[in-house]
């Protein structure tokens, strides 16, 4: 079946938190595996309304990020999940946030972000299509 008991794939919204002026990406540790790094992402909820709102909410919950969605990046489909990626220009970081006791966060350049999320193909693909990625 491939979609973990669901009739339709799960909808996941992912924020790519950036500061374009400094050319940095904010990465966070996975809650399940603290040795792995990810981008803020999570399931779309009906109360979110639009997909961009879910990406912003996940960034706030998982990384304490405040800012605004500036760009749709891509949609990636797998048998079990449909990922929607959005760039989020960071305006501030909360000192304490919902998952602050469960995650670490760190500003890194594109190459380091790419290296850290390389274990997760969808994250690499989304990041590589962001405006912070080197021009091809």
Steps between C-alpha positions, in 0.01 A plus 500: 500500500780746581291768674506355850132412521372827351278517194692801369862611553575718805542871421818639657600867487867588531657838573847585375594770755753735345664833549572604145721792608743263676441207264418262786249221563367404843510124560362314801557161654247225455292426809513126437873485418695781665809421290317586176418846364184604316303802385182595691212299357177335601151404404249744359200542731155622395534794740806617301283584201776553244819294465725802563339546843590142591863557398514816715336323795744210483797741487373676812423178691815310406758780473357814662519677164298811421496647153309490178462254218662663198497226239345167405790266420363161388268209563647150531277193494578158641259207542427592863559877514466818295754761611446873433810721546496875570778749568455693820700821545579507872438825686560371853558191712314437824725428796258233627269312267268200512766237420806684640567225755493233227699660217811701423514757221794645313564749219720347230596581144337318208776239459485405869118488498514275193751271674292480820169414332658267242356195679146610401461519117187720507675763712803503270277542196301785656811678627676466163211685332503789749626848412794452736633205293792569266387593149535218252 
